[in-house]
């Protein structure tokens, strides 16, 4: 098949959770199909100098513009049927690029990765389309957690508008993939065709992690994630201000390393907290740490940061929200803790008990290898492709 893949994230190099999923999906599909990738890229990152992998035949890119709440387009969005962030970030240049490619090539399927790319696929007629990794849980949580009457009203109104927007979008796609049962439960009420919704969980290619050398530094904690994703920043604000001081009181020499783009956002000052910014290979940083923390308070999907740590045999402490969507058991595969005191005690216990640390690490690695290796997950994607395109492919053949 010839696949047109539309991506919000330029996945080379695959240095965040969204990029990792896209990279591995492209790598898998590229083994059997021809891929044309059309992707936004973040101007602050630029286009990577490393060569584009051979599994993409053609790659086209355009710069991404972040949502600007005070911009005139965003303000007009208050009166638009679409959510404001959709109105403000919509790119006419991307629309024209996709239309040009559709005129020049005959594609067997179009995959739009995440709902932000769905509008660029909507006008494509006669070609089966997949909406890849639809996520709505974060919008529901914002409405539920907003404070004050005005805040609750504003977020509820945003969610209502987004629901209507998604209902229209979903009609245009043959399949909608989500990463967890929780996300599926949010999506099902928005479509009259529940058979369209497929769970393709996040995963890791275990083989890519087994060769990474493990040399963990005692009492070193790590969090991986860009602050451009607000849930990551919120998680670290909570951890650094409320949890980390409790750990320091018990383990004075403890250090916290945070990788990923800080996005100009600041944390409470602590001399034992280091922000590295983007790193060439986050796997080495995770493997060098005693504990990976995932103190997320909001967000959807499943956490690739947790799966990566498990694949590298670095024990994880997570909130319930952080571990949501993963088939894990506490304290067998990781430790789940939701209050500052519980979270701190869990981290301290792993730091101070080598047997516990090793026991969790082994159980977690076995789980990832059994259930979350891309090699066992992604064949289902091939079945989806075959199911929605086989009549067209047979006709062309």
C-alpha positions as CSV (number, residue, x, y, z in Angstrom):
1,X,0.0,0.0,0.0
2,X,1.0,3.6,-0.4
3,X,0.3,5.4,2.9
4,X,0.0,9.1,3.4
5,X,0.9,9.8,7.1
6,X,0.1,13.2,8.6
7,X,1.9,14.0,11.8
8,X,2.0,16.9,14.2
9,X,5.4,15.7,15.5
10,X,8.5,15.4,13.3
11,X,9.6,12.0,14.6
12,X,13.3,12.2,13.8
13,X,14.9,11.9,16.3
14,X,12.3,10.1,18.5
15,X,12.9,12.1,21.7
16,X,9.5,12.4,23.3
17,X,6.5,10.1,23.8
18,X,4.5,11.2,20.8
19,X,7.5,11.0,18.5
20,X,8.4,7.5,19.8
21,X,5.0,6.2,19.0
22,X,5.0,7.7,15.5
23,X,8.6,6.6,14.8
24,X,7.9,3.0,15.8
25,X,4.6,2.9,13.8
26,X,6.4,4.3,10.7
27,X,9.2,1.8,11.2
28,X,6.7,-1.1,11.3
29,X,4.6,0.1,8.4
30,X,7.6,0.8,6.3
31,X,8.6,-2.8,6.3
32,X,5.7,-3.7,4.0
33,X,4.3,-0.4,2.6
34,X,5.4,2.8,0.9
35,X,5.1,5.8,3.2
36,X,4.9,9.5,2.4
37,X,5.3,11.5,5.6
38,X,3.9,15.0,5.9
39,X,4.8,16.6,9.3
40,X,5.0,19.7,11.2
41,X,8.2,20.5,13.1
42,X,8.9,22.7,16.0
43,X,11.0,25.7,14.9
44,X,12.8,25.9,18.2
45,X,14.1,22.3,17.5
46,X,14.6,22.8,13.8
47,X,14.9,19.8,11.4
48,X,17.2,17.1,12.6
49,X,20.4,16.8,10.7
50,X,20.4,13.0,10.9
51,X,19.2,11.3,7.7
52,X,15.6,10.3,7.4
53,X,15.3,6.6,7.8
54,X,14.7,4.5,4.7
55,X,11.2,3.4,5.7
56,X,9.9,6.8,4.5
57,X,10.0,7.2,0.8
58,X,9.2,11.0,0.9
59,X,9.1,13.5,3.7
60,X,7.6,17.0,3.6
61,X,7.7,19.4,6.6
62,X,6.3,22.7,7.6
63,X,6.9,24.8,10.8
64,X,4.4,24.4,13.7
65,X,2.9,27.4,15.3
66,X,1.9,27.0,19.0
67,X,-1.6,28.0,20.2
68,X,-1.6,31.7,21.0
69,X,-4.6,32.4,23.3
70,X,-4.4,36.2,22.8
71,X,-4.0,36.1,19.0
72,X,-6.8,37.5,16.9
73,X,-7.5,34.1,15.3
74,X,-7.8,32.5,18.8
75,X,-10.1,35.3,19.9
76,X,-12.3,34.9,16.9
77,X,-12.4,31.2,17.9
78,X,-14.8,32.1,20.7
79,X,-17.5,32.6,18.0
80,X,-16.4,29.6,15.9
81,X,-17.9,26.1,15.9
82,X,-14.4,24.6,16.3
83,X,-12.3,24.9,19.5
84,X,-10.1,28.0,19.7
85,X,-6.9,26.0,19.5
86,X,-8.0,24.4,16.3
87,X,-8.8,27.7,14.7
88,X,-5.6,29.4,15.8
89,X,-3.2,26.6,14.9
90,X,-4.8,25.6,11.6
91,X,-2.3,25.9,8.7
92,X,-3.4,26.8,5.2
93,X,0.1,25.9,4.0
94,X,-0.4,22.4,5.4
95,X,-3.9,22.2,3.8
96,X,-2.4,23.1,0.4
97,X,0.5,20.7,0.7
98,X,-1.8,17.8,1.5
99,X,-4.2,18.7,-1.4
100,X,-1.2,18.9,-3.8
101,X,0.0,15.5,-2.8
102,X,-3.5,14.0,-3.1
103,X,-3.7,15.3,-6.7
104,X,-0.3,14.0,-7.6
105,X,-0.4,10.5,-6.0
106,X,-2.8,7.7,-5.5
107,X,-2.8,6.8,-1.9
108,X,-4.4,3.6,-0.5
109,X,-4.9,4.9,3.0
110,X,-4.4,8.2,5.0
111,X,-3.3,8.1,8.6
112,X,-3.8,11.3,10.6
113,X,-1.8,11.2,13.8
114,X,-3.7,12.8,16.7
115,X,-6.8,15.0,16.4
116,X,-4.8,18.1,15.5
117,X,-4.0,16.6,12.1
118,X,-7.5,15.3,11.4
119,X,-8.8,18.4,9.7
120,X,-6.2,18.1,7.0
121,X,-7.5,14.6,6.1
122,X,-11.3,15.5,6.2
123,X,-11.6,16.7,2.7
124,X,-9.8,13.7,1.2
125,X,-12.5,11.7,-0.6
126,X,-12.5,8.1,-1.8
127,X,-9.5,7.0,0.4
128,X,-9.9,5.1,3.7
129,X,-8.7,7.2,6.7
130,X,-7.5,6.3,10.2
131,X,-7.4,8.8,13.0
132,X,-4.4,7.6,15.0
133,X,-4.1,8.1,18.8
134,X,-7.2,10.1,19.5
135,X,-7.1,11.5,23.0
136,X,-9.8,13.4,24.9
137,X,-9.3,12.4,28.5
138,X,-7.2,15.5,29.2
139,X,-10.0,17.8,28.2
140,X,-12.5,16.0,30.5
141,X,-10.0,16.2,33.4
142,X,-9.5,20.0,32.9
143,X,-13.2,20.6,33.1
144,X,-13.5,18.4,36.2
145,X,-10.5,19.9,38.0
146,X,-11.2,23.6,37.2
147,X,-11.8,25.8,40.2
148,X,-14.3,28.6,40.6
149,X,-17.6,29.0,38.8
150,X,-16.1,30.9,35.9
151,X,-13.3,28.4,35.4
152,X,-15.7,25.4,35.5
153,X,-18.0,27.2,33.0
154,X,-15.2,28.0,30.7
155,X,-13.7,24.5,30.6
156,X,-17.1,22.9,30.4
157,X,-17.9,25.1,27.4
158,X,-14.6,24.2,25.8
159,X,-15.3,20.5,26.3
160,X,-18.9,20.8,24.9
161,X,-17.5,22.5,21.8
162,X,-14.8,19.9,21.5
163,X,-17.3,17.1,21.7
164,X,-19.3,18.5,18.8
165,X,-16.2,19.0,16.8
166,X,-15.1,15.4,17.4
167,X,-18.5,14.0,16.6
168,X,-18.2,15.6,13.1
169,X,-14.6,14.5,12.7
170,X,-15.2,10.9,13.6
171,X,-17.7,10.4,10.9
172,X,-15.0,10.9,8.3
173,X,-12.7,8.1,9.5
174,X,-12.9,4.4,8.9
175,X,-11.0,3.6,12.2
176,X,-10.1,5.6,15.3
177,X,-7.2,4.2,17.4
178,X,-6.8,5.0,21.1
179,X,-4.1,3.8,23.5
180,X,-6.2,2.5,26.5
181,X,-9.6,1.3,27.7
182,X,-10.0,4.6,29.5
183,X,-9.6,6.6,26.3
184,X,-11.9,4.3,24.5
185,X,-14.6,4.9,27.1
186,X,-14.3,8.6,26.4
187,X,-14.5,8.2,22.6
188,X,-17.4,5.7,22.4
189,X,-20.1,8.2,23.4
190,X,-18.9,10.5,20.6
191,X,-19.4,8.1,17.7
192,X,-22.5,6.1,16.5
193,X,-20.2,3.4,15.2
194,X,-18.4,1.9,18.2
195,X,-16.9,-0.8,16.0
196,X,-14.6,1.9,14.5
197,X,-12.7,2.4,17.8
198,X,-9.6,0.2,18.2
199,X,-7.1,0.0,21.1
200,X,-3.5,0.1,20.0
201,X,-1.6,0.6,23.3
202,X,1.7,2.4,23.5
203,X,4.8,0.2,23.6
204,X,8.6,0.1,23.3
205,X,10.8,-2.0,21.0
206,X,12.5,-3.9,23.8
207,X,15.4,-4.8,21.6
208,X,16.3,-1.1,21.4
209,X,16.7,-1.0,25.2
210,X,18.4,-4.3,26.0
211,X,21.8,-3.1,24.8
212,X,21.9,0.0,26.9
213,X,24.5,-0.3,29.7
214,X,23.1,-0.1,33.2
215,X,25.2,1.8,35.7
216,X,22.7,3.4,38.1
217,X,24.0,6.2,40.3
218,X,22.7,5.8,43.9
219,X,19.9,8.1,45.1
220,X,19.4,9.6,41.6
221,X,15.8,10.2,40.5
222,X,14.7,11.0,37.0
223,X,11.7,12.5,35.2
224,X,11.6,12.5,31.4
225,X,9.2,14.9,29.6
226,X,9.0,18.2,27.9
227,X,7.3,21.1,29.7
228,X,5.6,22.0,26.5
229,X,3.1,19.4,27.6
230,X,1.4,21.1,30.5
231,X,0.8,17.8,32.4
232,X,4.5,17.3,32.7
233,X,5.1,20.8,34.1
234,X,2.2,20.4,36.5
235,X,3.6,17.0,37.7
236,X,7.0,18.5,38.4
237,X,5.7,21.5,40.2
238,X,3.8,19.2,42.5
239,X,6.8,16.9,42.9
240,X,9.5,19.5,43.5
241,X,7.4,21.6,45.9
242,X,5.6,18.9,47.9
243,X,7.4,15.6,47.5
244,X,11.1,16.1,46.9
245,X,11.7,18.0,50.2
246,X,10.3,15.0,52.1
247,X,12.7,12.7,50.3
248,X,15.6,15.1,51.0
249,X,14.8,15.1,54.7
250,X,15.5,11.3,54.7
251,X,18.2,11.1,52.0
252,X,20.1,14.4,52.0
253,X,22.3,13.5,49.0
254,X,19.3,12.6,46.7
255,X,19.3,14.3,43.3
256,X,16.6,14.8,40.7
257,X,17.3,15.0,37.0
258,X,14.6,16.3,34.6
259,X,15.2,15.8,30.9
260,X,13.2,17.5,28.1
261,X,12.5,21.0,26.9
262,X,11.8,23.4,29.9
263,X,9.8,25.6,27.5
264,X,10.7,28.7,29.5
265,X,8.8,27.5,32.6
266,X,10.4,27.6,36.0
267,X,10.3,25.3,39.0
268,X,10.9,26.2,42.7
269,X,14.7,26.5,43.1
270,X,16.4,23.5,44.6
271,X,20.2,23.0,44.2
272,X,19.7,19.3,43.9
273,X,17.4,19.5,40.9
274,X,19.0,19.6,37.5
275,X,17.2,20.3,34.2
276,X,19.2,19.0,31.3
277,X,17.0,20.2,28.5
278,X,16.9,17.9,25.5
279,X,19.4,15.1,25.5
280,X,20.6,13.0,22.5
281,X,19.6,9.7,24.1
282,X,17.3,9.7,27.1
283,X,17.7,5.9,27.6
284,X,21.2,6.4,29.0
285,X,19.9,8.9,31.6
286,X,17.1,6.6,32.7
287,X,19.4,3.6,32.9
288,X,21.8,5.7,35.1
289,X,19.1,6.4,37.7
290,X,17.8,4.5,40.7
291,X,14.2,5.6,40.4
292,X,12.1,7.0,37.6
293,X,9.2,9.2,38.9
294,X,5.9,9.7,37.0
295,X,3.9,12.0,39.4
296,X,1.3,13.0,36.8
297,X,-1.9,14.6,37.9
298,X,-3.7,15.0,34.6
299,X,-3.4,13.8,31.0
300,X,-4.5,10.8,29.0
301,X,-3.1,7.9,27.1
302,X,-0.5,5.6,28.5
303,X,2.9,6.7,29.6
304,X,5.8,5.8,27.4
305,X,8.1,7.3,30.1
306,X,7.0,4.5,32.4
307,X,7.4,1.8,29.7
308,X,10.9,3.1,28.8
309,X,12.0,2.9,32.4
310,X,10.6,-0.6,32.8
311,X,12.4,-1.7,29.6
312,X,15.7,-0.3,31.1
313,X,15.0,-2.0,34.5
314,X,14.8,1.3,36.3
315,X,12.1,1.0,39.1
316,X,9.1,3.4,38.8
317,X,7.1,5.3,41.3
318,X,3.9,6.8,39.8
319,X,0.6,8.3,40.7
320,X,-2.6,6.5,39.8
321,X,-3.1,8.9,36.9
322,X,0.5,8.3,35.7
323,X,0.0,4.6,35.5
324,X,-3.5,4.8,34.0
325,X,-4.1,2.6,31.0
326,X,-1.2,0.2,31.9
327,X,-1.8,-3.4,33.0
328,X,0.4,-3.0,36.1
329,X,0.1,-4.0,39.7
330,X,1.6,-2.1,42.6
331,X,4.0,-3.0,44.2
332,X,4.9,-5.8,41.8
333,X,5.7,-3.9,38.6
334,X,6.0,-0.3,40.1
335,X,4.8,1.5,43.2
336,X,1.7,3.7,42.9
337,X,1.3,6.6,45.4
338,X,-0.9,9.6,45.2
339,X,-0.2,11.8,48.3
340,X,3.1,13.6,48.8
341,X,3.9,11.6,51.9
342,X,3.1,8.2,50.2
343,X,5.0,9.1,47.1
344,X,8.1,10.2,49.1
345,X,7.9,7.0,51.2
346,X,7.8,4.8,48.1
347,X,10.9,6.6,46.5
348,X,12.8,6.3,49.8
349,X,12.0,2.6,50.1
350,X,13.3,1.8,46.7
351,X,16.5,3.9,47.3
352,X,17.2,2.2,50.6
353,X,16.3,-1.4,49.7
354,X,18.4,-3.0,46.9
355,X,16.4,-6.2,47.0
356,X,13.1,-4.3,46.5
357,X,14.6,-2.2,43.7
358,X,15.8,-5.3,41.9
359,X,12.6,-7.3,42.4
360,X,10.5,-4.5,40.9
361,X,12.9,-4.0,38.0
362,X,12.8,-7.6,37.0
363,X,9.0,-7.9,37.2
364,X,8.5,-4.7,35.3
365,X,10.9,-5.8,32.5
366,X,9.2,-9.1,32.2
367,X,5.8,-7.3,31.8
368,X,7.0,-5.0,29.1
369,X,8.6,-7.8,27.2
370,X,5.3,-9.8,27.4
371,X,2.7,-7.2,26.8
372,X,4.2,-3.9,25.6
373,X,6.8,-4.8,22.9
374,X,5.9,-3.1,19.6
375,X,6.7,-6.4,17.8
376,X,3.7,-8.0,19.5
377,X,1.4,-4.9,19.4
378,X,1.7,-3.5,15.9
379,X,0.7,-6.6,13.8
380,X,-2.8,-5.5,14.9
381,X,-2.3,-2.3,12.9
382,X,-1.6,-4.3,9.8
383,X,-4.9,-6.1,10.3
384,X,-6.7,-2.8,10.6
385,X,-5.1,-1.6,7.3
386,X,-6.0,-4.7,5.5
387,X,-9.6,-4.6,6.8
388,X,-10.3,-1.0,5.6
389,X,-8.3,-1.1,2.3
390,X,-8.6,-4.7,0.9
391,X,-11.3,-4.0,-1.6
392,X,-9.4,-1.0,-3.0
393,X,-6.1,-2.8,-3.1
394,X,-7.7,-5.8,-4.9
395,X,-9.3,-3.5,-7.4
396,X,-5.9,-1.8,-8.1
397,X,-4.2,-5.1,-8.3
